C-alpha cells in the first residue's frame, strides 16, 4: 500500500469519526471504493479476508446513511485503521504479524455481526408486538449476516443466517406469531454462536432451530 493511499484512508476514516453520530456518506462511499481497489491487488488470503470484511463494513454504512453511527461500528472503524497500519509494515514470514492480522479480522467480523444481530432482534421484536409493522429490510439483514460468516468460514452462523433469510423472505407474504417467534429464536441462536466464537469455541447450531425455520414453508 502506498503512503498516499494510506493517507487517504486516514483522512476519510477521521471524517467518519468526527461526524458521529451522523454517517458521513461521501467518506463511506470513498472508503468502500478504496477497499475494493485493495482487494483486487491482494494475493494473500488473510488480507483478502480483511479487505472483504472492511468493504462490507463501508457498504453497510452507505446503506444506513440516515441512521446513527453506533458504538460497535465506531469500534470496527478502529479495527480497520489498525489493519491498514499493519498492512503497511506487514511481513508474511513473521508469525506475529499473521497473529495480529487474524485478531483484527476476528474483531472486525464480530463487531459487524453484533450490529446485525442486534438490528435483527430489534426489528423482529417490533414485529412480534405488531405483526403488521413488517420491515422489508429483514431478509437483507439476515443475508448480510450469512455473507459475513462466509467470509471467515464460520459455517454454523452462515447456516442459521441463510435459513433465516429464506424464512424471512417467505414471511413477507404470510406471517403469524409462531413464525416470528421462530425467527427470534434463530437470531438468539446466531448471537449464541457468535459469543462462543468470541470465546474461542466454534459450535454447531441446535437442529431444532433450523427445523423451526424450515417448518414455515
C-alpha positions as CSV (number, residue, x, y, z in Angstrom):
1,X,0.0,0.0,0.0
2,X,1.4,3.4,-1.0
3,X,1.7,6.2,1.5
4,X,-0.8,8.3,-0.5
5,X,-3.4,5.5,-0.2
6,X,-2.8,5.1,3.5
7,X,-3.2,8.9,4.0
8,X,-6.5,8.8,2.0
9,X,-7.8,6.0,4.2
10,X,-6.8,8.0,7.3
11,X,-8.4,11.2,6.0
12,X,-11.8,9.6,5.3
13,X,-11.8,7.5,8.5
14,X,-11.2,10.6,10.6
15,X,-14.0,12.3,8.7
16,X,-16.4,9.4,9.6
17,X,-15.4,9.6,13.3
18,X,-15.7,13.4,13.5
19,X,-19.2,13.4,12.1
20,X,-20.6,11.0,14.6
21,X,-23.4,10.2,15.4
22,X,-24.2,11.0,11.8
23,X,-22.7,8.9,9.0
24,X,-20.6,10.9,6.6
25,X,-21.8,9.4,3.3
26,X,-19.0,10.7,1.0
27,X,-16.3,9.2,3.1
28,X,-18.2,5.9,3.4
29,X,-18.5,5.7,-0.4
30,X,-14.8,6.6,-1.0
31,X,-13.6,4.1,1.7
32,X,-15.7,1.3,0.2
33,X,-14.1,2.0,-3.2
34,X,-10.6,2.0,-1.7
35,X,-11.2,-1.3,-0.1
36,X,-12.5,-2.8,-3.3
37,X,-9.3,-1.5,-5.0
38,X,-7.0,-3.0,-2.4
39,X,-8.9,-6.3,-2.6
40,X,-8.2,-6.6,-6.4
41,X,-4.4,-6.2,-5.7
42,X,-4.2,-8.8,-2.9
43,X,-2.9,-12.4,-3.2
44,X,-2.6,-13.2,0.5
45,X,-5.9,-15.0,1.6
46,X,-5.8,-13.4,5.1
47,X,-5.5,-9.9,3.7
48,X,-8.2,-10.7,1.1
49,X,-10.5,-11.5,4.1
50,X,-9.6,-8.3,5.7
51,X,-10.4,-6.2,2.7
52,X,-13.6,-8.1,2.1
53,X,-14.7,-7.5,5.7
54,X,-13.8,-3.8,5.5
55,X,-15.6,-3.5,2.2
56,X,-18.8,-5.0,3.7
57,X,-18.5,-2.6,6.6
58,X,-18.4,0.5,4.5
59,X,-21.1,-0.8,2.2
60,X,-23.3,-1.2,5.3
61,X,-22.6,2.4,6.3
62,X,-23.6,3.6,2.8
63,X,-26.9,1.8,3.1
64,X,-27.6,3.2,6.5
65,X,-26.7,6.8,6.0
66,X,-29.9,8.0,7.6
67,X,-29.4,6.3,10.9
68,X,-26.9,6.9,13.7
69,X,-23.3,5.6,13.7
70,X,-23.3,3.1,16.6
71,X,-20.6,2.4,19.2
72,X,-19.9,-1.1,17.7
73,X,-19.5,0.5,14.2
74,X,-17.1,3.0,15.7
75,X,-15.0,0.2,17.2
76,X,-15.0,-1.6,13.8
77,X,-13.6,1.6,12.2
78,X,-10.7,1.5,14.7
79,X,-10.0,-2.2,13.8
80,X,-9.9,-1.2,10.1
81,X,-7.4,1.6,10.9
82,X,-5.3,-1.0,12.8
83,X,-5.4,-3.3,9.8
84,X,-4.3,-0.5,7.5
85,X,-1.3,0.4,9.7
86,X,-0.4,-3.3,10.0
87,X,-0.6,-3.8,6.2
88,X,2.0,-1.0,5.7
89,X,4.6,-2.9,7.7
90,X,3.3,-6.5,7.2
91,X,5.8,-9.3,6.7
92,X,4.1,-12.6,5.9
93,X,7.2,-14.5,7.0
94,X,6.7,-13.4,10.6
95,X,4.2,-15.4,12.8
96,X,3.5,-12.4,15.0
97,X,2.2,-10.4,12.0
98,X,-0.1,-13.2,11.0
99,X,-1.5,-13.5,14.5
100,X,-2.1,-9.7,14.6
101,X,-4.0,-9.9,11.3
102,X,-6.1,-12.9,12.5
103,X,-7.1,-10.9,15.6
104,X,-8.0,-7.8,13.6
105,X,-10.1,-9.9,11.2
106,X,-11.9,-11.7,14.1
107,X,-12.7,-8.4,15.9
108,X,-13.8,-6.8,12.6
109,X,-16.1,-9.7,11.9
110,X,-17.6,-9.8,15.4
111,X,-18.3,-6.1,15.7
112,X,-20.2,-6.1,12.4
113,X,-22.0,-9.3,13.2
114,X,-23.0,-7.9,16.6
115,X,-24.6,-4.8,14.9
116,X,-26.5,-7.1,12.5
117,X,-27.7,-9.4,15.3
118,X,-28.9,-6.5,17.4
119,X,-30.7,-4.9,14.5
120,X,-32.4,-8.2,13.6
121,X,-33.5,-8.8,17.2
122,X,-34.9,-5.2,17.4
123,X,-36.9,-5.4,14.2
124,X,-38.2,-8.9,15.0
125,X,-39.3,-7.9,18.5
126,X,-41.2,-5.0,17.0
127,X,-42.9,-7.4,14.5
128,X,-43.8,-9.8,17.3
129,X,-45.6,-7.0,19.1
130,X,-47.2,-5.6,15.9
131,X,-47.0,-8.1,13.0
132,X,-48.4,-5.6,10.6
133,X,-45.3,-3.4,11.1
134,X,-43.1,-5.7,9.0
135,X,-39.7,-4.4,7.9
136,X,-38.7,-5.3,4.3
137,X,-35.1,-5.0,5.4
138,X,-35.2,-8.2,7.5
139,X,-34.2,-10.7,4.8
140,X,-31.4,-8.4,3.6
141,X,-30.0,-8.1,7.2
142,X,-30.0,-11.9,7.5
143,X,-28.3,-12.4,4.2
144,X,-25.6,-9.9,5.2
145,X,-25.0,-11.9,8.3
146,X,-24.6,-15.1,6.2
147,X,-22.1,-13.3,3.9
148,X,-20.1,-12.1,6.8
149,X,-20.0,-15.6,8.3
150,X,-19.0,-17.0,4.9
151,X,-16.1,-14.5,4.8
152,X,-14.4,-16.1,7.8
153,X,-15.7,-19.7,7.2
154,X,-18.0,-19.7,10.3
155,X,-20.3,-22.4,9.0
156,X,-22.8,-22.6,11.9
157,X,-23.7,-18.9,11.8
158,X,-23.8,-19.0,8.0
159,X,-26.2,-22.0,8.1
160,X,-28.6,-20.4,10.5
161,X,-28.5,-17.0,8.8
162,X,-29.1,-18.5,5.4
163,X,-32.2,-20.4,6.7
164,X,-33.4,-17.3,8.5
165,X,-33.0,-15.1,5.3
166,X,-35.1,-17.7,3.3
167,X,-37.7,-17.8,6.1
168,X,-38.0,-14.0,6.4
169,X,-38.4,-13.7,2.6
170,X,-41.3,-16.1,2.8
171,X,-42.8,-14.2,5.7
172,X,-43.1,-11.1,3.6
173,X,-46.3,-12.7,2.2
174,X,-47.8,-14.6,5.1
175,X,-46.7,-14.4,8.7
176,X,-48.1,-15.5,12.1
177,X,-46.8,-15.0,15.6
178,X,-45.3,-18.5,15.8
179,X,-43.3,-17.9,12.6
180,X,-41.9,-14.6,14.0
181,X,-41.1,-16.4,17.3
182,X,-39.0,-18.9,15.3
183,X,-37.2,-16.1,13.6
184,X,-36.4,-14.5,17.0
185,X,-35.1,-17.9,18.3
186,X,-32.9,-18.1,15.2
187,X,-31.5,-14.7,15.9
188,X,-30.8,-15.7,19.5
189,X,-29.0,-18.8,18.2
190,X,-26.8,-16.6,16.0
191,X,-25.9,-14.5,19.0
192,X,-25.1,-17.6,21.0
193,X,-22.8,-18.9,18.3
194,X,-21.1,-15.5,17.9
195,X,-20.4,-15.4,21.7
196,X,-19.0,-18.9,21.6
197,X,-16.8,-17.9,18.6
198,X,-15.6,-14.8,20.5
199,X,-14.7,-17.1,23.4
200,X,-12.6,-19.3,21.1
201,X,-15.1,-22.1,20.6
202,X,-16.8,-23.0,17.2
203,X,-20.1,-24.7,17.8
204,X,-22.8,-26.1,15.6
205,X,-26.4,-24.7,15.7
206,X,-29.1,-26.6,17.5
207,X,-31.0,-28.7,15.0
208,X,-34.5,-27.7,16.3
209,X,-33.7,-24.1,15.4
210,X,-33.2,-25.0,11.7
211,X,-36.2,-27.3,11.8
212,X,-38.4,-24.5,13.1
213,X,-37.3,-22.1,10.3
214,X,-38.0,-24.7,7.6
215,X,-41.3,-25.6,9.1
216,X,-42.8,-22.3,8.0
217,X,-42.5,-23.3,4.3
